[in-house]
Amino acid sequence: MLFKELRELNVLSVEEAAEILGVTAKTIYRWENGEIEPRKAFLRLLEERLNYRKKPKDIIPDFTFIDLFAGIGGIRKGFEAANGKCVFTSEWDKYAQRTYRANFPDDHEIKGDITKVKAEDIPTHDVLLAGFPCQPFSIAGVSKNNSLGRAHGFMNKAQGTLFFDILRILKYHKPAAFLLENVKNLQSHNKGDTFKTIVGALENELGYSLSWVIVDGKGYVPQHRERIYIVGFREKTDFDLKECKFADPTKGPTLDTILHSPDETPEEHYTLKPQKKTANIKNVVNDKYTLSDKLWNYLQDYAKKHKEKGNGFGFGLNNPKEKARTLSARYYKDGSEILISQDNGKNPRRLTPRECARIMGFDDNKEMQMIIPVSDTRAYQQFGNSVVVPVIKQIATYMKPFIIQQLKKA
């Protein structure tokens, strides 16, 4: 019935649904005919599409924005909370596109390689948002590229120079404001020369008034995650990002706020119904997230070896009342940076993708959880590359009156 209604309202064709869900059209038809049962997450994705099509369109946004290097939409989510409307999206990774489409069923397509998009083909907008690739500037990225004899920073032709695509779009459209996000190390990369280049281009070449700050997301979520946020306004303003009242990183939530709780309704393959019926326990975390003896022994031996050498490399083992290290895109490999201790002598476990969504601040409304239509491996990569959504919401809320003020002057 759901598939028929989607087609009748011209919301999704079978082919479009198959592309978004990562299945074949034949599988869609088998679901419709009742031959096989679709995953609940897939049904919810399609229901969201239908609800989006039916919801009122008369809500007037306070400003418009474009979402560059969009990933899975963390920055967009924060600015939509401030009543902004996205009018253009660019993200090159097809799996990130799938997650983005699932959660933001737009009336505009996602453009891929931004280097191939002409500035004049991008809609007029009030704010430019960009979490441009951070690997060329991150500590881990610099170390890896150095060890392999590769260039980093702006010399990394594949990713570092994507910043100049931001410049050409800003130069052409001259939006009222922008927000750029990157790793903390951007400010110190190449002895500060990289950051000086960025600031010089934005201030001197384009004439924007800049403000920036490094924020640790652990005031909002239970992980240490420092990122630099750069805000620019076309006209001079009293805006100062350092005056934004961010949550105290010495306080904030602990891991127990994002871990699966026993009274949750089981969700697909992340959690399962317990084999033995027990009062108040509706689910248990799937054992596939528990480390094997082989991997756990390897991580312990690896940590011991580096400790003897005086290095700090090793796994991060946490109990539910602690905060974790930074979730990274390599989490799918072994989960070593954030491991959760378990009772009864069990090996520690990784976070599930649902817990990763929570530790990044996506699931602020448990009734409207983020749809995760990709494999665990892809999900770990996507969340590890994303932003702490509540931090973005805080920035968007702080920017909003200044954005509106500048739009009134235009």
Residue pairs with C-beta under 8 A, 6 or more apart in sequence:
2 43
2 46
2 47
2 50
3 14
3 17
3 28
3 31
3 32
3 46
4 32
5 50
6 12
6 17
6 46
6 49
6 50
7 13
7 14
9 50
9 53
9 54
11 49
11 50
11 53
12 20
12 46
12 49
14 25
14 28
14 29
15 25
17 28
17 46
18 24
18 25
18 27
18 28
20 45
20 98
20 101
20 102
20 373
21 28
21 42
21 45
21 373
22 98
22 373
22 374
23 42
27 36
30 36
31 37
31 38
39 268
40 267
40 268
41 267
41 268
41 371
41 372
41 373
42 373
44 371
45 102
45 371
45 373
48 102
48 103
48 105
48 371
49 105
52 105
53 105
59 83
61 83
61 84
61 85
62 82
62 83
62 84
62 400
62 403
62 404
63 83
63 84
63 85
63 126
63 127
63 176
63 400
63 403
63 404
63 407
64 84
64 85
64 86
64 87
64 123
64 124
64 125
64 126
64 127
65 76
65 79
65 84
65 85
65 86
65 87
65 125
65 126
65 127
65 128
65 129
66 86
66 87
66 88
66 89
66 90
66 122
66 123
66 125
66 127
66 128
66 129
66 169
67 73
67 75
67 76
67 86
67 88
67 89
67 90
67 129
68 90
68 114
68 128
68 129
68 130
68 132
68 165
68 166
68 169
69 90
69 91
69 114
69 130
69 131
69 132
69 133
69 162
70 76
70 89
70 90
70 91
70 96
70 100
70 110
70 131
71 91
71 93
71 96
71 100
71 131
71 382
71 385
71 386
71 387
72 96
72 99
72 100
72 103
72 382
72 383
72 386
73 99
73 100
73 103
73 104
74 131
74 360
74 361
74 362
74 386
74 387
74 388
74 389
74 392
75 129
75 130
75 131
75 179
75 181
75 387
75 392
76 86
76 89
76 104
76 129
77 362
77 389
77 392
77 393
78 387
78 389
78 390
78 391
78 392
78 393
78 394
78 395
78 396
79 86
79 127
79 129
79 392
79 396
80 86
81 393
81 396
81 397
82 393
82 396
82 397
82 399
82 400
83 400
84 126
84 127
84 396
84 400
86 104
86 106
86 108
87 108
87 123
87 124
87 125
88 108
88 111
88 122
88 123
88 125
89 100
89 104
89 106
89 108
89 109
89 110
89 111
90 110
90 111
90 112
90 114
90 117
91 97
91 100
91 110
91 111
91 112
92 112
92 113
92 114
95 374
95 378
95 381
95 382
96 382
97 110
97 112
98 373
98 374
99 371
99 372
99 373
99 374
99 378
99 379
99 382
100 110
101 110
102 371
102 373
103 370
103 371
111 117
114 162
114 165
115 162
115 165
119 168
119 169
119 171
119 172
119 173
120 172
122 169
122 172
122 173
124 173
125 173
125 175
126 175
126 176
126 177
126 403
126 407
127 175
127 176
127 177
127 178
127 179
127 399
127 403
128 166
128 169
128 170
128 173
128 175
128 177
128 178
128 179
129 178
129 179
130 166
130 178
130 179
130 180
130 181
131 180
131 181
131 182
131 387
132 162
132 163
132 166
132 180
132 181
132 182
133 159
133 160
133 162
134 141
134 182
134 183
134 186
135 141
135 156
135 159
136 142
136 145
136 152
136 153
136 154
136 156
136 159
136 160
137 152
137 153
137 160
137 182
137 183
137 185
137 186
137 189
137 194
138 183
138 185
139 183
139 185
140 328
141 152
142 152
142 153
142 185
142 189
144 150
145 151
145 152
145 156
146 152
150 156
151 157
151 160
152 160
152 189
153 160
153 189
153 190
153 194
154 160
154 161
154 163
154 194
154 197
163 198
166 178
166 180
167 201
167 202
167 205
167 206
170 178
170 202
170 206
170 208
171 205
171 206
174 206
174 234
175 234
176 233
176 234
176 235
176 403
176 406
176 407
176 410
177 231
177 232
177 233
177 234
177 399
177 402
177 403
177 406
178 208
178 231
178 232
179 229
179 230
179 231
179 392
179 395
179 396
179 399
180 229
180 230
180 231
180 232
181 227
181 228
181 229
181 230
181 387
181 392
182 227
182 228
182 230
183 226
183 227
183 228
184 214
184 226
184 227
184 228
186 194
186 195
186 198
186 228
187 195
187 212
187 214
187 228
188 195
189 195
198 230
199 210
202 208
202 210
202 230
202 232
203 209
203 210
206 232
207 234
208 232
208 233
208 234
209 232
209 233
209 234
209 235
209 236
209 237
209 239
210 230
210 231
210 232
211 230
211 231
211 232
211 239
211 240
211 241
211 242
212 228
212 229
212 230
212 231
212 241
213 228
213 229
213 241
213 242
213 244
213 246
214 226
214 227
214 228
214 229
215 226
215 227
215 229
215 246
215 391
216 224
216 225
216 226
216 249
217 223
217 224
217 225
217 226
217 227
217 249
217 361
217 388
217 390
217 391
218 224
218 225
218 249
218 252
218 323
219 246
219 247
219 248
219 249
219 250
219 251
219 252
220 247
220 252
220 253
220 361
220 388
220 390
220 391
220 394
221 252
221 253
221 258
221 358
221 359
221 360
221 361
221 388
221 390
222 252
222 253
222 254
222 255
222 257
222 258
222 322
222 323
222 324
222 359
223 323
223 324
223 325
223 326
223 327
223 338
223 359
224 323
224 324
224 325
224 326
225 326
225 327
225 388
226 326
227 387
227 388
227 391
229 241
229 391
229 395
231 239
231 241
231 395
231 399
233 239
233 402
233 406
234 406
235 406
235 409
237 402
237 405
237 406
238 402
239 399
239 402
241 395
241 398
244 394
244 395
244 398
245 394
246 391
246 394
247 390
247 394
252 323
254 320
254 321
254 322
254 323
255 318
255 319
255 320
255 321
255 322
255 323
255 324
255 340
255 359
256 320
256 321
257 358
258 355
258 358
258 359
259 320
259 340
259 351
259 355
260 270
260 271
260 283
260 285
260 352
260 354
260 355
262 280
262 281
262 282
262 283
262 284
263 280
263 281
263 282
264 271
264 282
264 283
265 282
265 283
266 272
266 273
266 282
266 283
267 283
267 354
269 286
269 288
270 285
270 286
270 352
270 353
270 354
271 283
271 284
271 285
271 286
271 352
271 354
272 283
272 284
272 285
272 286
273 282
273 283
273 284
274 281
274 282
274 283
274 284
285 349
285 352
286 352
289 349
289 350
289 351
289 352
290 342
290 346
290 347
290 348
290 349
291 299
291 334
291 335
291 339
291 347
291 348
291 349
291 350
292 347
293 347
295 334
296 347
296 348
299 314
299 315
299 334
299 336
300 315
302 313
302 314
302 315
303 313
303 314
303 315
306 312
306 313
306 314
307 314
314 336
315 336
315 337
315 339
316 324
316 325
316 336
316 337
316 338
316 339
317 339
317 341
317 348
318 324
318 338
318 339
318 340
318 341
319 340
319 341
320 340
324 337
324 338
324 359
325 337
325 338
326 337
327 337
327 338
327 351
327 356
327 359
327 360
327 383
327 384
328 337
328 384
329 380
329 381
329 384
329 385
330 384
331 337
331 338
331 350
331 351
331 356
331 380
331 381
331 383
331 384
332 376
332 377
332 380
332 381
335 349
335 350
335 351
338 350
338 351
338 359
339 348
339 349
339 350
340 348
340 349
340 350
340 351
341 348
342 348
342 349
351 359
352 376
353 372
353 376
353 379
353 380
353 383
354 363
354 369
354 372
356 379
356 380
356 383
356 384
357 363
357 369
357 370
357 372
357 383
359 383
360 383
360 386
360 387
360 388
360 389
361 388
361 389
361 390
361 391
362 370
362 383
362 386
362 389
363 369
363 370
364 389
364 390
372 379
374 382
